[in-house]
């Protein structure tokens, strides 16, 4: 005959073993689920091929016309892309915003090129992110004198497939994109861009 204390001890041991088995089962199930990261297990909302997220790239605009969009001056006046291109001069368009470090670094070189070539080429900055106050105060701080416009709804950037900043577009006097350059430009690269526009 077993004593009541040994039965209590036996129940405790069996309870601990059962709890351990449940914990082990849950742990193994969770590990098995987390290690099943096959591409085959991806469920698409629509038919197609699953594409891993990658680095953003701009649409290639070279040889095409800029898509229409409405921009804003710092005071909120609307201006279209056609308005900007109707002046009959080549245009250097730089897409930037104030917290973009490469954008900040290239702006003095863009301003220097504007000071030298602004009588023959329109220099235009398009800002898709900042408020009008931030844009103008930043431009004043950096000493930018060329025209700046806002793209508050992203209509220009979306219509023209711009995904990286800074991006510089070289546009002929008849509105065709001659070249597009993603990334920060040095003074020499800006001078090369100006030569292309004047050539």
Secondary structure, DSSP 4 states (H G I P E B T S, - for coil): ---HHHHHHHHHHHHHHHHHHHHHHHHHHHHHHHT---GGG---SSSS-------------TTSBPPP-EEE-TT--EEEHHHHHTTSSEEEEEEE-TT-HHHHHHHHHHHHHHHHHTTTEEEEEEESSS-HHHHHHHHHHHT--SEEEE-TT-HHHHHTT--SSSEEEEE-TTSBEEEEEES---HHHHHHHHHHHH-
